[in-house]
Structures are given as structure tokens and as C-alpha cells.
Amino acid sequence: MSKVSQLDLNLLILLDILLSEKSVTAAAQRVGITQSAMSHSLKRLREMLNDPLLVKTAGGMEPTLRAKQLHGPIRSALNQLTELVSSDGRFDSFNSKREFSVLCNSYSALLFLPEVVNKLALVAPSVGLEASCEDNDTSRNWLSNRHDVTLGFQLLAEEKYVQQTLWQDELVVVVGRQNPLASSGGMSLQTFATAQHVSISDLNDCEAAIDTALENLAFNRRIKIKSCHLDAVLSMATQSELIATVPKRFVQAHSLEEDVVMFLPPCELPAITLYMGWEIDSEFDFGNQWLRNLISDIAYSQNKAFEQKSAQ
């Protein structure tokens, strides 16, 4: 008899809760059963999956590597099963208590998340959102199936992923208005290379493109400070004599033109493309579809606003 035929669906639900709470006591309280009953369920799961699943550490109970690998797929399967047996076969956003996870960089987080939160408050008041602002220039976080969608610049070649282009942006050089360079009227290649830069460490593709373009012209940047937060990079550039090369849309969206002077880069830099991606296994997950449509609608609205502003 296969393991699947022996597995109680209720055990999967309890495993999802145990791995979320990382505590037998808290999981039992959340479900409304005794701690003893939850401990018994954990024992059955350990025997079934041949893994301790939760182990004691100095900081409390922690999932094993096997448990971390299982958690995302199990949660996704339970969510899809719930939606498949719903009365109308669609995602009921207003009544759903689903928790979505989005992997993003600082650029997409600052441009998208505030509006996503506002939309959720209106159409999905009980839906939760976890935004992981990590280095998503590699797909290592996807392999654990931890995230519903990702927002970033990386084009994923693996066949297990689907991606949609949200928009393209261009890089501009910004300096604070108190910077002596602000009144220069332009940014020469020599000035750009010898100035002190603040760089964005979580936009690795952008930074690599800048360095490659300069190296092809026999120049190198002088990077003084690295930060993983785009808003911090802009703040440092506006309040010091550092310069930064950043996506133009972020400067425009946050009305920072009053605080900075923007220059075209002194060398040719490629446009950056913002992608939304998801695993192909989630293609027909009603909740995932709903979240993707929500983000796509926001991107469309922001695109129109940027186009109108640029045309002025």
C-alpha cells in the first residue's frame, strides 16, 4: 500500500499548522485540541514521513530541512483543494483567510506593496501577505516552493516557472541638489567614474550592468557604500555628495525630483525589465491566479500613470 493511501488528510492540515507555529502547544491551541492529541499527531507524521519534522533548538522548535521542503507544497495543495471544492470554483477573496507569500526586491516592494495592501483592505480584508525582500537574483528560494509569486528583474530559464513582463524601466544617475555636480548640466564619463557611488546590493543585475559597461570603456566605479534598500540609497544620495544610479520610475513615483537632479548615464546601459513569476504548478491555483491578476492590474494602472507623467 502506498504512503499516500495511508495518509490522513487531517494530518496534512495539522502538519501545516505545526510548521507555521513551530510549537506543539501553540498549534494545539490554534486547532482547539489538547497538547497530548497534537503530540500524538506529530508522532504519526514522524513515522509516516520518516523524519523528526520539528526538533528542539536553543531558540525553540525548528523545522528540519525535510519539513521546510514539504511545507510549501503541502500548503499549496491544501489551498488548491479548498478552492477546488468551493461552491463556485473561484477564489472568494472577500471571505478567504489565505496567506500569500511574495518574494521581491526593494524596487518592486516600494512601488507595489503599498498599493497591494490598499487593494487587499478593500477586496480581501482577511487575506494575509508576507513579503520577503530578499536577493531574488537567483532561483534558490523558489526551489523550496515557499513563495506564491516573485517580483524581480531575473529572467528564469527553468521550465518549471512562468513569467509575465510587467514593465520596462531605465536607469538614471541622481545627485542631491546640494551636490556640486547638480549644477554641472550633465554627467561626463570621467566624472561618473571618479565620483563616489552608493550602490543597491539587492539589484545585482543592474549593478553588474553598470560595472560591465564601464569596464568595456576601461573605467571602474568607486563604490563608497552598499545598501540593500533602494529608499536608503536615495536618501544617502540626497543628503551627501554620493551619486547613485537608480531606476527612473522609483524617482518619479515618489516625487523625488524636488530633492535630486537626474542625469542620463554617460554610457549606454540596458533597460531593466520587471517580471512577475510563479511556478507552473500554480498556474491553475485559483488564489494564485487572483493574486497575479491583482498585481497585473496595479502594474497596468501604474504604467498608464507613468506614461502620462512622461508625456507632460
Secondary structure, 3 states (H helix, E strand, C coil): CCHHHHCCHHHHHHHHHHHHHCCHHHHHHHHCCCHHHHHHHHHHHHHHHCCCCEEEECCEEEECHHHHHHHHHHHHHHHHHHHHCCCCCCCCCCCCCCEEEEEECHHHHHHHHHHHHHHHHHHCCCCEEEEEECCCCCCCCHHHCCCCEEEECCCCCCCCEEEEEEEEECEEEEEECCCHHHHCCCCCHHHHHHCEEEEECCCHHHHHHHHHHHHHCCCCCEEEEEECCHHHHHHHHHCCCCEEEEEHHHHHHCCHHHCEEEECCCCCCCCEEEEEEEEHHHCCCHHHHHHHHHHHHHHHHHHHHHHHHHHC
